[in-house]
Amino acid sequence: MKNHDLTTTPFTDPDDLENNVSNNRHFADVLSSGLSRRGVLRGGLGGAMAAMFAPLALTACGGGGDDTPVAGPPTAAPESLLGFAAVAKTLADTNSVPAGYTARVILACGDPLFTGVPAYKNDGTDTGYDQRVGDNHDGLQYFGLSATGQRDDNSNNRALLAMNHEYIQPLMLHANGPTSNPRPASEVDIEVDCHGLTVAEIIKDGAGVFGPVVNSPFNRRVTGTTPIELSGPARGNPLFVTKFSTDGTRTRGTMNNCGNGKTPWGTMLTTEENWSGYYFRAAGDQNLRSTKVNASFARYGRSVNNTTAANSRYGWQTAGADDKYERWNTSQTGTSLDGSDDYRHEWFCQGFMVELDPYNANSVVKKRTGMGRFAHENAAFGLPVEGKPLAVYMGCDSQNEYVYKFVSTQNWVASDANSADRLGVGDKYLDDGKLYVAKFNDNGTGEWLELSITNPTIAAASFGFTDQVEMCIHTRIAADAVGATKMDRPEWVDVHPTTGELYITMTNNSSRRSAPTGTQTLVDAANPRAYSDVRGGTTVNSGNVNGHIVRFKDATPEGTSFNWDVYLFGAEAGSNPALINLSGLTDDQDFSSPDGLAFTQSNGLCWIQTDDSAYRDVTNCMLLASIPGTLGDGTTATLNYSGGVAVTTRVGAKPTASTLKRFYVGPAQCEVTGLCETPDGKTMFINVQHPGENTPASVIADPSQYGSQWPSNVGYGAGSRPRSATVVITKNNGGQVGT
């Protein structure tokens, strides 16, 4: 996810900058080399890949359970996937769904989770967000509950929704918008509490409609101040020592949680993405730190010099001398040798995969250090196989970063899926394993390179790695050393429930050019498009404006080889089919900036969500449903630019009217993100993040000028200020969503 901040001072997120200055090859270079070979371009690739990856049938695997039928006429016969009429592009400030479907709002920012919490006024005067739903909803998971309140993976009636709160819209959280630095403590307390996670119970009423359960014993908020345990091989490392945890085993809060994942044993993995910019670092601090520490700060975007500081996103460190504000200053301010009298190491305690047991509101939250430290986007498990290790796939959401895989040391035991000690199972599979990073070869194959101190390239790296734990803390630097392939901002990754193929969104690239200058990048096979988005005669975006999706497949989950190709290009339907709309998208299918991506287990559909600004003159962000093909099902295309520049790329099989359709369009200035479903596939939950995000501070007193008034304008809640919220989508006849 890209953060869209409404801060009071200019701030550029370090993960929006180029922090990877290694000489490692870019994925685009790999494709350019591999696809320029004469035999491949003349058709050899298609036949070869088709033979290697024969199509597999999509098998529905919906669960039963103790559900009460949804009101409406019964379905007479099985319905066809994607049988709905595509939703038109729209700028309407509402939920737009196909005919025969209903979208409702639940769990909006500020909704009380417990009794005694006042109703949300939505006027900037509300407080107590540690007992309310947080802001900017993102990744979302469904955890079933039985009628007696036990875990039930087949329940369609009662469940827990666990969601991330990526960041905040400060303008809407305070009566007159946020105060400039120094920040008032009262405002900072609200903003810190609005981050983190929410677990909320939901249940169907007598009419079969889901609603929240206030004061449920399962309801929980994890905020930016919640104590969290550091687990895994780096636990107790000297770089985790702070005034809060002098033994380096604990920290506070989980920040900028973007996508997430669901473990086979019934917990949630939530990801810390663009966390680096939350911390202030003073000018001159580099003179007090070791060479290694400064190198790590630089690689993760917190470099300073003698005159320029690294400013924080929200200025929380300016709110006073209290420890809870001091911790946001990661400069060396104390005199101790180990850092136990300040927060010089606090920054190193962020950037991990975090595990939460949603079924126990009092359980400890754990950061799994063995899974690496970077800008985690989300987590997707490979298909579990009894007696084989588990594989978890992860993207690092920054420009020119990498794709990672964690492989457990322990082999999967199917009975662990039902263990009551869920975090104990997490200890077993997630604290001990091997961490790999992907290298994409020219010939359509790839290698998983182990990040190990025994790897000679790591041992010889200039950083000076001395032990295996350093791979967990300085993961990006280790990945640089082994020669991983640079990718164009890997966002959400998910695994097809039957084929095991992985799909990864690459949102866009504003630096791509056919005639680059300065730091711009030349078009190539993996990123063949360079064009301008012109509105009213003014160029507002250039480069690979609309983004694309990549897919690959491991030979085995625990193996070190894989095959890859390119799946789908986003584009406007009316754009040049030879240079931009390479996938042949129609008005019912076109989209820009794919970000969220998820497969539904009930029917195998692939759902694509957008986080876009390039197409907002035409439509709000959206959700599309697709019946995906298989790896290597496409062809090649050559793009010819002026100046003699020609690029040959491979395009996945073009979608048809029955394999890709727009299903939902959200309210104005939003991002559509997060997706889960009931086991029977008859109820879908999605999140709508930051509606009205471009509202200027100057109009805060005039709701008529807000960029959005959703969801109050569709009848949900008080006030007119826009709020992030969860949306429930059902089919009116009680059928599966997506049919």
C-alpha positions, 0 to 999 in steps of 0.5 A: 500500500502507498500511504496518502498522508494528510500531515501538517508538514511536508513528509516523504515516506522513506519507502517511496524513495529509492533505498536499494542502491545495490547493483542487483539486476532488476526484474525488468532486465531479466525479462528483457534478456530472457524474452529477446532470444530468437527461439523464444520470440518465434513461439518456443516459449508458449509451447514450452510453458504450456507443456510445463504447466498444464491447466488445472480445473478450478474446484469449489471447496466451500464449507458447510456449517451451522448457518441459517439460510439467508432470506430470499428465494432458493437457488434453483441450480448451480450458478455460473462464476462471474454470472453478474453484470459488470459494474460500470466505472463511476465517480459516485460517492457510494458503494456500487455493486452488480444488480442483484447484490447488496452492500452494507457498512459495518465497523467504521472508524470510531465505532465503539467495541465496548459498552460505556464507550460513547456513540461516535459523534464524528466531529473531531471531538471523539476520544478513547480510540483504544476501545473503538475501531481504528482508522484506515482499515486494510488487511482483513480476515474471517475467523469462524465461531460456533454457537457456543463461542469456540473456534469453528472454521465452518461457521457462516453465522458467527465470527471474528473479523480481524483487521489492520489499521494501516495509518490515519487521516489526521484531518478527520480525527481532530475538530480543526485538523491536526496541530503543527509541531510541537504536537499536543499530547491529546492529539498524539494519543488519538493518532497512536491508538488509531493504528494497530489492529481490531478484533471484533465479533460479528453475528447474524440476526434473525434475518440472516444479516451480520452485525457487530457484537458490542462488548464481546469477550473476543473484542480487542484493540492492539494499538501503537502502545500495546506491549508485544513480545519479540520472538524467534532467533533475534529475541534479546538481540542488543539492537532490541535493547531500549529503556522499555525493554532492557533485555531486548525481548519486548517492544510496544505497538505494531505500526503501519499494518498493511496486508495480512495472512491467515495461518493454517492453525487459525491465527492472523499474521499482520505485516508492518509495512511503511514503519520506518518513517514514524521515527525521528532521527536527529541531524548528527546522530550518525556520528554516535553510531556504528558503521553497521547501524548507519548502513542499516539506517540508510538501507531502510530510509533513515539516513541523516547528516550533520545538518539534516535530520530524518523527520517523522511522519506525524511528529509524535516525538514532539508531544512532550517528555513522557516516555510514550512520546520519547520513544518515537525519537530513535536518536542516541540521547542517553549515555549508556553503552547498551541503549538501555537509557533511551530509544536509539534501538526502538526503530530496530524493533519494527518491520516484522511479521506479527502473529495475533491469536484472535480467539484469545483477547488476553493472549500475547502478540508476537513479532516473528523475527525469523521471517525477516525485517523489511516493509512487509506487505502481506503473507501467503502460505503455500498449500500445506502438505503433511510431512513437508515444511510450510512455505510463507511468501512475502513481498517487500513493498518499496521500489526495487525491493524483493520477494521473500519466502520463509520455509519452516524447519519443522514439517507440517503435522495436520493435527496442529491445525486444530491445536488449542495452543495456537501461538505455541504452534506459531512458535513451532513453525515460524520461529525456526526456519530458512529465509530465502529471497528470489532471483529471476533467471532469463529463461523463465526459471528462478532460484530461491537464494538462502539468506544464511551466514554460510553463504559465501556471498554473505560472508564476504559482503562489505556489511560484515555479517557475523551471525545468522541473527543479522539476516533477520534484522538487516534482511534487505542488506543480506538480500542485496549481497546474494544478488536478489532480483529487484522488483517494482514494488511487490505488493499483495501476494496470494496463492491459488487454492488449487494450482498453488501458483502465486500472484503478486501485484506491482502497482505502477512505476512513475520513472519508466520512460522510452527515452529516460533521463537522469534517474529514470528507467528505460522501458524493457520486457517486464515493464514495456510501457511508458506513456502519459496520462493527460487530463485537460491538456496537462500531463498528470502521470507518466511512466508505467501509469497503470501497473501490472501483476506477476505470477510464479510457481514453486517446484515444491514449497520447500524447494529452491527453484520456481518458474515465472511469467507476467499475468495481466496489465492494468490499462484504460480500455480506450488506450493504445492496444499496441503500447498500453492496453496489452491485455485487451481490457474492455470498459467492463474490465479496465483498471489501474494500479492493482494493489490488494489481491486475494483468492476465495477458497469457496470458488477459486476466484481471484479478486483484484483491488486497486489503490489508484490516482491515475484513473480517478478522473474517470472512476473511483477505486474498484474490485474486480473478479477473475477466473485466472488462467495458468502460468505460461498461457499467454503470448508475446508482443513487441512495443515500438517507440519513436527513436527506434526503441523496441521492447518485446514482452510476454502478455498472459492470456487475454481475459474474456467477458466471462473471465474478468469483470468489475464487481465493485466501485467504492466511494470517492477518493478511497482505496479498496482493500482487504477481503475475506468471506464466509466459508460458504462464499455467500458473504464477502467482507472488504475494506474501504480505506481513506475515502475523501483523502484529498480533502484540504484542511481549509474546508474542514468546517464546510462538509459540502466541500469534503472529498467524500461524505461516505459512509454517512451519505449511505445512511451509516453513522453520524456526521459528514466526515468520511470514515474508513469502514468494512463493507459486507456484500451479499447476493440477494437470492442467497447465492455465492458472491461472484456468481 
